[in-house]
């Protein structure tokens, strides 16, 4: 990180920030300046599936996966631990967000059946998107390509599924049709049902879970522990 400048109006300021893991550079040349009174957010490759895929690509290139595979640790235990980690992180993030909304904005928290349904779709979704993260590593050639490939995969689906911008009833039919094929739309609908009071459909859980099982089967067949040259 570069030395701080003399700009006294900036609360936080960095220039040329870099971060490397061995020979793999994760962050290169980040400049950031936050003035006093500004509200600032950093948007990056977060989320169970995206984080899993990118993290595994970096670990594979760095030789971490190869060394892990050479230990007595069974592969099933490794994958199970990754899924459980995704579940735990998802639950913690939801708990923090819900607490923040309740305390500062008096948001209504679902109870009873809606709460149960919310937790089911949350856990199934976290596990399934984690498995999808395993699967997509099969098409990631190296760590440098991880973020572009993952974001090029998930971001269009998020837009088509109404995650960033709500899709109205007058949207083209092909958008709705494509969104219903993939799990993002079903997961978003299931998550929103508990808080927005919309109808909850168990078919959404089945679709998300089916994608997770398919991804896990593909991972068992194509997952690579070796760095790709």
Order of alpha helices (4+ residues) and beta strands (2+ residues): beta-beta-alpha-alpha-alpha-alpha-alpha-alpha-alpha-alpha
